[in-house]
């Protein structure tokens, strides 16, 4: 993965996930900013894991092997959103899973089919 590939993935992730946040009705500057910052924390960690995996081959990377990792990321992000925004945890959990599902599926589609 080149730096250009990474920043393209980051741009797609932020665009998709912030759209989901907005569509869920969290339209305040604070909600959008916190959501962007949460993604900016977790995305590089995930990207670093994928980069390291290229060299050490911890897991075979495919659509299905990424799902448990995405679930873990969604759980971490839901906690960060909950503490930063002070909404109900169940709401932040739903939001986080929607954000990550949308960015995972749309990102995969855009990257592989467009």
ZALUMMI-694121 format. One record per atom (N, C-alpha, C, O, CB): atom name; z, x, y. Coordinates in steps of 0.05 Angstrom, whole numbers, always signed. Glycine has a CB too. Example, Ala and Ser with C-alpha at 12.3 -4.5 7.8 and 13.67 -1.06 7.14 Angstrom:
BEGIN
<N,<+156,+264,-114>>
<CA,<+156,+246,-90>>
<C,<+156,+264,-66>>
<O,<+169,+285,-66>>
<CB,<+181,+226,-89>>
<N,<+142,+257,-45>>
<CA,<+143,+273,-21>>
<C,<+157,+258,+1>>
<O,<+161,+268,+23>>
<CB,<+114,+282,-12>>
% end
This chain:
BEGIN
<N,<+0,+17,-23>>
<CA,<+0,+0,+0>>
<C,<+0,+18,+25>>
<O,<+18,+35,+28>>
<CB,<+25,-19,+0>>
<N,<-19,+14,+42>>
<CA,<-21,+30,+67>>
<C,<-3,+16,+88>>
<O,<+6,-6,+85>>
<CB,<-50,+32,+76>>
<N,<+1,+31,+110>>
<CA,<+16,+19,+132>>
<C,<+2,-5,+143>>
<O,<+14,-25,+151>>
<CB,<+21,+40,+154>>
<N,<-25,-4,+144>>
<CA,<-40,-27,+154>>
<C,<-36,-51,+136>>
<O,<-33,-74,+145>>
<CB,<-70,-20,+156>>
<N,<-36,-47,+109>>
<CA,<-31,-68,+90>>
<C,<-3,-80,+95>>
<O,<+0,-105,+95>>
<CB,<-34,-58,+62>>
<N,<+17,-62,+98>>
<CA,<+44,-72,+102>>
<C,<+46,-89,+128>>
<O,<+58,-110,+127>>
<CB,<+63,-48,+104>>
<N,<+35,-79,+150>>
<CA,<+38,-94,+175>>
<C,<+22,-120,+174>>
<O,<+30,-139,+187>>
<CB,<+29,-77,+198>>
<N,<+0,-121,+159>>
<CA,<-14,-146,+155>>
<C,<+3,-165,+140>>
<O,<+4,-189,+147>>
<CB,<-41,-140,+141>>
<N,<+16,-156,+119>>
<CA,<+34,-173,+103>>
<C,<+58,-182,+120>>
<O,<+66,-206,+118>>
<CB,<+44,-158,+78>>
<N,<+69,-165,+137>>
<CA,<+91,-172,+154>>
<C,<+82,-193,+174>>
<O,<+96,-213,+179>>
<CB,<+102,-148,+169>>
<N,<+58,-190,+186>>
<CA,<+48,-209,+205>>
<C,<+44,-236,+192>>
<O,<+52,-257,+203>>
<CB,<+21,-199,+217>>
<N,<+32,-236,+168>>
<CA,<+28,-262,+153>>
<C,<+55,-275,+147>>
<O,<+58,-299,+151>>
<CB,<+13,-256,+127>>
<N,<+74,-259,+138>>
<CA,<+100,-270,+131>>
<C,<+113,-283,+156>>
<O,<+123,-305,+154>>
<CB,<+119,-248,+120>>
<N,<+114,-269,+178>>
<CA,<+126,-279,+202>>
<C,<+112,-305,+212>>
<O,<+125,-324,+220>>
<CB,<+126,-258,+224>>
<N,<+86,-304,+212>>
<CA,<+70,-327,+221>>
<C,<+76,-352,+203>>
<O,<+81,-373,+214>>
<CB,<+40,-321,+221>>
<N,<+75,-348,+177>>
<CA,<+79,-370,+159>>
<C,<+108,-380,+160>>
<O,<+113,-404,+162>>
<CB,<+72,-362,+130>>
<N,<+127,-362,+158>>
<CA,<+155,-370,+157>>
<C,<+164,-382,+183>>
<O,<+180,-402,+183>>
<CB,<+173,-346,+150>>
<N,<+156,-372,+206>>
<CA,<+164,-384,+231>>
<C,<+151,-412,+235>>
<O,<+162,-429,+248>>
<CB,<+156,-366,+255>>
<N,<+127,-415,+224>>
<CA,<+114,-442,+224>>
<C,<+131,-462,+208>>
<O,<+135,-485,+217>>
<CB,<+86,-440,+213>>
<N,<+141,-453,+185>>
<CA,<+158,-470,+169>>
<C,<+184,-477,+184>>
<O,<+193,-500,+183>>
<CB,<+165,-456,+142>>
<N,<+196,-457,+196>>
<CA,<+221,-462,+212>>
<C,<+216,-483,+233>>
<O,<+231,-502,+236>>
<CB,<+231,-435,+225>>
<N,<+194,-481,+247>>
<CA,<+186,-500,+268>>
<C,<+181,-527,+256>>
<O,<+191,-547,+267>>
<CB,<+161,-490,+283>>
<N,<+167,-528,+234>>
<CA,<+160,-554,+221>>
<C,<+186,-568,+210>>
<O,<+186,-593,+208>>
<CB,<+140,-550,+199>>
<N,<+206,-553,+203>>
<CA,<+231,-564,+194>>
<C,<+248,-574,+217>>
<O,<+269,-586,+212>>
<CB,<+246,-543,+178>>
<N,<+239,-570,+241>>
<CA,<+253,-581,+264>>
<C,<+271,-562,+278>>
<O,<+285,-570,+297>>
<CB,<+268,-604,+256>>
<N,<+272,-537,+270>>
<CA,<+288,-517,+283>>
<C,<+271,-503,+305>>
<O,<+259,-482,+300>>
<CB,<+300,-496,+263>>
<N,<+270,-516,+328>>
<CA,<+251,-508,+349>>
<C,<+263,-492,+372>>
<O,<+250,-485,+391>>
<CB,<+237,-532,+359>>
<N,<+289,-488,+370>>
<CA,<+302,-473,+392>>
<C,<+294,-443,+391>>
<O,<+287,-433,+370>>
<CB,<+333,-475,+390>>
<N,<+296,-430,+414>>
<CA,<+290,-402,+414>>
<C,<+308,-386,+396>>
<O,<+300,-367,+382>>
<CB,<+292,-391,+443>>
<N,<+334,-394,+395>>
<CA,<+353,-380,+378>>
<C,<+345,-383,+349>>
<O,<+346,-363,+334>>
<CB,<+381,-391,+383>>
<N,<+338,-407,+340>>
<CA,<+331,-411,+312>>
<C,<+306,-395,+304>>
<O,<+305,-383,+283>>
<CB,<+327,-441,+306>>
<N,<+287,-395,+322>>
<CA,<+262,-380,+316>>
<C,<+267,-350,+317>>
<O,<+256,-335,+300>>
<CB,<+240,-388,+336>>
<N,<+283,-341,+336>>
<CA,<+288,-312,+338>>
<C,<+305,-303,+314>>
<O,<+299,-282,+303>>
<CB,<+303,-306,+364>>
<N,<+326,-317,+307>>
<CA,<+342,-310,+284>>
<C,<+325,-310,+259>>
<O,<+328,-291,+242>>
<CB,<+366,-329,+281>>
<N,<+308,-329,+255>>
<CA,<+291,-331,+231>>
<C,<+273,-307,+230>>
<O,<+269,-295,+209>>
<CB,<+275,-356,+231>>
<N,<+262,-299,+253>>
<CA,<+244,-276,+254>>
<C,<+260,-250,+247>>
<O,<+250,-233,+232>>
<CB,<+231,-273,+281>>
<N,<+284,-248,+259>>
<CA,<+300,-224,+253>>
<C,<+309,-222,+224>>
<O,<+309,-200,+213>>
<CB,<+325,-224,+271>>
<N,<+315,-245,+212>>
<CA,<+322,-245,+184>>
<C,<+299,-235,+167>>
<O,<+302,-219,+149>>
<CB,<+331,-274,+175>>
<N,<+275,-245,+173>>
<CA,<+251,-235,+158>>
<C,<+246,-206,+163>>
<O,<+237,-191,+146>>
<CB,<+227,-252,+167>>
<N,<+252,-197,+188>>
<CA,<+247,-169,+194>>
<C,<+268,-151,+181>>
<O,<+263,-127,+178>>
<CB,<+249,-165,+224>>
<N,<+290,-162,+171>>
<CA,<+310,-147,+156>>
<C,<+302,-146,+127>>
<O,<+301,-124,+114>>
<CB,<+338,-159,+159>>
<N,<+295,-169,+115>>
<CA,<+290,-170,+87>>
<C,<+262,-160,+79>>
<O,<+258,-148,+58>>
<CB,<+293,-198,+77>>
<N,<+242,-164,+96>>
<CA,<+215,-157,+89>>
<C,<+211,-127,+84>>
<O,<+199,-119,+64>>
<CB,<+196,-165,+111>>
<N,<+222,-109,+101>>
<CA,<+219,-80,+96>>
<C,<+234,-72,+70>>
<O,<+224,-54,+56>>
<CB,<+230,-65,+119>>
<N,<+256,-84,+64>>
<CA,<+270,-77,+39>>
<C,<+253,-84,+15>>
<O,<+251,-68,-3>>
<CB,<+298,-92,+38>>
<N,<+241,-108,+16>>
<CA,<+223,-116,-6>>
<C,<+199,-98,-7>>
<O,<+190,-89,-29>>
<CB,<+214,-146,-2>>
<N,<+188,-91,+16>>
<CA,<+164,-73,+17>>
<C,<+171,-46,+6>>
<O,<+155,-34,-8>>
<CB,<+154,-71,+45>>
<N,<+195,-36,+13>>
<CA,<+203,-10,+3>>
<C,<+206,-11,-28>>
<O,<+198,+8,-42>>
<CB,<+230,-1,+16>>
<N,<+218,-32,-38>>
<CA,<+220,-35,-67>>
<C,<+193,-35,-80>>
<O,<+189,-21,-101>>
<CB,<+235,-62,-74>>
<N,<+174,-49,-69>>
<CA,<+147,-49,-81>>
<C,<+134,-21,-79>>
<O,<+120,-13,-98>>
<CB,<+129,-70,-66>>
<N,<+139,-7,-57>>
<CA,<+127,+19,-54>>
<C,<+140,+39,-75>>
<O,<+125,+54,-87>>
<CB,<+132,+30,-26>>
<N,<+166,+38,-78>>
<CA,<+180,+55,-97>>
<C,<+170,+48,-126>>
<O,<+167,+65,-143>>
<CB,<+210,+52,-95>>
<N,<+166,+22,-130>>
<CA,<+157,+13,-157>>
<C,<+130,+25,-164>>
<O,<+124,+29,-188>>
<CB,<+155,-18,-157>>
<N,<+113,+31,-145>>
<CA,<+88,+44,-150>>
<C,<+92,+70,-165>>
<O,<+77,+77,-183>>
<CB,<+72,+48,-124>>
<N,<+112,+85,-157>>
<CA,<+117,+112,-168>>
<C,<+134,+111,-194>>
<O,<+129,+126,-212>>
<CB,<+132,+129,-148>>
<N,<+153,+92,-195>>
<CA,<+171,+92,-218>>
<C,<+166,+69,-238>>
<O,<+178,+69,-260>>
<CB,<+199,+91,-208>>
<N,<+150,+50,-230>>
<CA,<+142,+29,-248>>
<C,<+166,+14,-261>>
<O,<+167,+11,-286>>
<CB,<+124,+39,-270>>
<N,<+185,+5,-244>>
<CA,<+208,-10,-254>>
<C,<+199,-35,-269>>
<O,<+208,-42,-291>>
<CB,<+227,-17,-231>>
<N,<+181,-50,-255>>
<CA,<+171,-74,-267>>
<C,<+141,-75,-263>>
<O,<+130,-62,-245>>
<CB,<+185,-99,-254>>
<N,<+128,-91,-279>>
<CA,<+99,-95,-276>>
<C,<+96,-117,-254>>
<O,<+106,-139,-257>>
<CB,<+85,-104,-303>>
<N,<+83,-110,-233>>
<CA,<+80,-129,-210>>
<C,<+58,-148,-215>>
<O,<+34,-140,-217>>
<CB,<+76,-113,-184>>
<N,<+65,-173,-217>>
<CA,<+45,-195,-218>>
<C,<+58,-220,-206>>
<O,<+81,-219,-197>>
<CB,<+36,-200,-248>>
<N,<+43,-241,-205>>
<CA,<+52,-266,-192>>
<C,<+79,-274,-203>>
<O,<+97,-281,-188>>
<CB,<+31,-288,-196>>
<N,<+82,-274,-229>>
<CA,<+106,-285,-242>>
<C,<+130,-266,-240>>
<O,<+153,-275,-239>>
<CB,<+101,-292,-271>>
<N,<+125,-240,-240>>
<CA,<+148,-221,-238>>
<C,<+160,-221,-210>>
<O,<+183,-213,-206>>
<CB,<+139,-193,-246>>
<N,<+144,-230,-190>>
<CA,<+154,-230,-163>>
<C,<+172,-255,-157>>
<O,<+187,-254,-138>>
<CB,<+131,-230,-144>>
<N,<+170,-275,-173>>
<CA,<+185,-300,-168>>
<C,<+215,-295,-168>>
<O,<+229,-304,-149>>
<CB,<+178,-321,-189>>
<N,<+227,-281,-188>>
<CA,<+256,-277,-186>>
<C,<+264,-260,-162>>
<O,<+286,-265,-150>>
<CB,<+266,-262,-212>>
<N,<+247,-242,-154>>
<CA,<+253,-226,-130>>
<C,<+252,-244,-105>>
<O,<+270,-242,-87>>
<CB,<+233,-203,-127>>
<N,<+233,-261,-104>>
<CA,<+231,-280,-81>>
<C,<+255,-299,-80>>
<O,<+265,-306,-59>>
<CB,<+205,-297,-83>>
<N,<+265,-307,-103>>
<CA,<+288,-324,-104>>
<C,<+313,-309,-93>>
<O,<+328,-320,-77>>
<CB,<+294,-333,-134>>
<N,<+316,-284,-101>>
<CA,<+338,-268,-91>>
<C,<+335,-265,-60>>
<O,<+355,-267,-46>>
<CB,<+338,-240,-104>>
<N,<+312,-260,-51>>
<CA,<+307,-257,-22>>
<C,<+314,-283,-8>>
<O,<+327,-283,+14>>
<CB,<+278,-249,-16>>
<N,<+306,-305,-19>>
<CA,<+312,-331,-7>>
<C,<+342,-336,-5>>
<O,<+352,-347,+15>>
<CB,<+298,-354,-22>>
<N,<+356,-328,-26>>
<CA,<+386,-332,-26>>
<C,<+398,-314,-4>>
<O,<+416,-323,+10>>
<CB,<+397,-325,-54>>
<N,<+390,-289,-2>>
<CA,<+401,-272,+18>>
<C,<+394,-282,+46>>
<O,<+411,-283,+63>>
<CB,<+389,-243,+15>>
<N,<+369,-290,+50>>
<CA,<+361,-301,+76>>
<C,<+376,-326,+83>>
<O,<+383,-330,+107>>
<CB,<+331,-306,+77>>
<N,<+381,-343,+64>>
<CA,<+396,-368,+69>>
<C,<+424,-362,+79>>
<O,<+435,-375,+97>>
<CB,<+397,-386,+44>>
<N,<+437,-342,+68>>
<CA,<+464,-334,+77>>
<C,<+462,-322,+105>>
<O,<+479,-329,+122>>
<CB,<+476,-313,+58>>
<N,<+443,-305,+111>>
<CA,<+440,-294,+138>>
<C,<+435,-316,+158>>
<O,<+446,-316,+180>>
<CB,<+417,-274,+138>>
<N,<+418,-335,+152>>
<CA,<+412,-358,+170>>
<C,<+437,-375,+174>>
<O,<+443,-383,+196>>
<CB,<+390,-375,+159>>
<N,<+451,-379,+153>>
<CA,<+476,-396,+154>>
<C,<+496,-383,+173>>
<O,<+507,-396,+191>>
<CB,<+488,-399,+126>>
<N,<+501,-357,+170>>
<CA,<+521,-344,+187>>
<C,<+512,-341,+216>>
<O,<+528,-343,+234>>
<CB,<+528,-316,+176>>
<N,<+486,-337,+220>>
<CA,<+476,-332,+247>>
<C,<+472,-358,+262>>
<O,<+475,-358,+287>>
<CB,<+450,-317,+246>>
<N,<+464,-379,+249>>
<CA,<+457,-404,+263>>
<C,<+479,-425,+261>>
<O,<+479,-444,+277>>
<CB,<+432,-415,+252>>
<N,<+497,-423,+243>>
<CA,<+519,-441,+240>>
<C,<+510,-470,+234>>
<O,<+522,-489,+244>>
<CB,<+536,-441,+266>>
<N,<+490,-473,+218>>
<CA,<+482,-499,+207>>
<C,<+494,-501,+179>>
<O,<+505,-482,+169>>
<CB,<+451,-502,+206>>
<N,<+492,-525,+168>>
<CA,<+502,-529,+140>>
<C,<+487,-510,+121>>
<O,<+463,-505,+124>>
<CB,<+498,-558,+131>>
<N,<+502,-499,+102>>
<CA,<+490,-480,+84>>
<C,<+467,-493,+68>>
<O,<+447,-480,+63>>
<CB,<+511,-468,+65>>
<N,<+471,-518,+59>>
<CA,<+450,-531,+43>>
<C,<+424,-533,+59>>
<O,<+402,-531,+48>>
<CB,<+460,-559,+34>>
<N,<+426,-537,+85>>
<CA,<+402,-539,+102>>
<C,<+388,-511,+104>>
<O,<+364,-510,+103>>
<CB,<+410,-548,+130>>
<N,<+405,-491,+106>>
<CA,<+393,-464,+108>>
<C,<+381,-455,+81>>
<O,<+362,-440,+81>>
<CB,<+415,-444,+117>>
<N,<+393,-464,+60>>
<CA,<+383,-457,+33>>
<C,<+356,-470,+29>>
<O,<+337,-457,+20>>
<CB,<+402,-467,+11>>
<N,<+353,-496,+36>>
<CA,<+328,-510,+34>>
<C,<+307,-497,+52>>
<O,<+284,-492,+44>>
<CB,<+331,-540,+42>>
<N,<+315,-490,+77>>
<CA,<+296,-478,+95>>
<C,<+287,-451,+85>>
<O,<+263,-445,+85>>
<CB,<+310,-474,+123>>
<N,<+306,-435,+75>>
<CA,<+298,-408,+65>>
<C,<+280,-410,+41>>
<O,<+260,-395,+39>>
<CB,<+324,-393,+57>>
<N,<+285,-428,+23>>
<CA,<+267,-431,+0>>
<C,<+240,-441,+9>>
<O,<+219,-433,-3>>
<CB,<+279,-450,-21>>
<N,<+239,-459,+28>>
<CA,<+213,-468,+38>>
<C,<+198,-446,+52>>
<O,<+174,-443,+48>>
<CB,<+217,-492,+58>>
<N,<+212,-430,+68>>
<CA,<+199,-407,+82>>
<C,<+187,-388,+62>>
<O,<+164,-379,+65>>
<CB,<+220,-393,+100>>
<N,<+203,-380,+42>>
<CA,<+194,-360,+23>>
<C,<+173,-371,+4>>
<O,<+155,-356,-4>>
<CB,<+218,-350,+7>>
<N,<+175,-396,-4>>
<CA,<+154,-407,-21>>
<C,<+128,-408,-6>>
<O,<+107,-401,-17>>
<CB,<+162,-436,-30>>
<N,<+129,-417,+19>>
<CA,<+104,-419,+35>>
<C,<+92,-391,+39>>
<O,<+68,-388,+35>>
<CB,<+110,-432,+62>>
<N,<+108,-372,+47>>
<CA,<+97,-345,+52>>
<C,<+87,-332,+27>>
<O,<+67,-317,+27>>
<CB,<+118,-328,+66>>
<N,<+101,-336,+5>>
<CA,<+93,-325,-21>>
<C,<+66,-336,-30>>
<O,<+47,-322,-37>>
<CB,<+114,-329,-42>>
<N,<+64,-363,-30>>
<CA,<+40,-376,-40>>
<C,<+16,-372,-21>>
<O,<-6,-365,-30>>
<CB,<+45,-406,-45>>
<N,<+21,-377,+5>>
<CA,<-1,-374,+24>>
<C,<-9,-344,+26>>
<O,<-33,-338,+28>>
<CB,<+6,-385,+51>>
<N,<+11,-327,+27>>
<CA,<+5,-298,+29>>
<C,<-11,-288,+5>>
<O,<-30,-273,+7>>
<CB,<+30,-282,+31>>
<N,<-4,-298,-19>>
<CA,<-19,-291,-43>>
<C,<-47,-301,-42>>
<O,<-66,-287,-48>>
<CB,<-5,-302,-69>>
<N,<-50,-326,-34>>
<CA,<-77,-338,-31>>
<C,<-94,-323,-11>>
<O,<-117,-316,-17>>
<CB,<-75,-368,-23>>
<N,<-83,-318,+13>>
<CA,<-98,-305,+34>>
<C,<-106,-276,+25>>
<O,<-128,-268,+29>>
<CB,<-82,-304,+60>>
<N,<-87,-262,+14>>
<CA,<-92,-235,+6>>
<C,<-112,-232,-16>>
<O,<-129,-214,-16>>
<CB,<-66,-222,-2>>
<N,<-112,-250,-35>>
<CA,<-129,-247,-59>>
<C,<-155,-264,-57>>
<O,<-175,-257,-71>>
<CB,<-114,-255,-83>>
<N,<-156,-284,-41>>
<CA,<-179,-302,-42>>
<C,<-194,-305,-16>>
<O,<-216,-317,-15>>
<CB,<-171,-329,-51>>
<N,<-184,-293,+6>>
<CA,<-199,-295,+31>>
<C,<-209,-268,+40>>
<O,<-222,-266,+61>>
<CB,<-183,-308,+53>>
% end
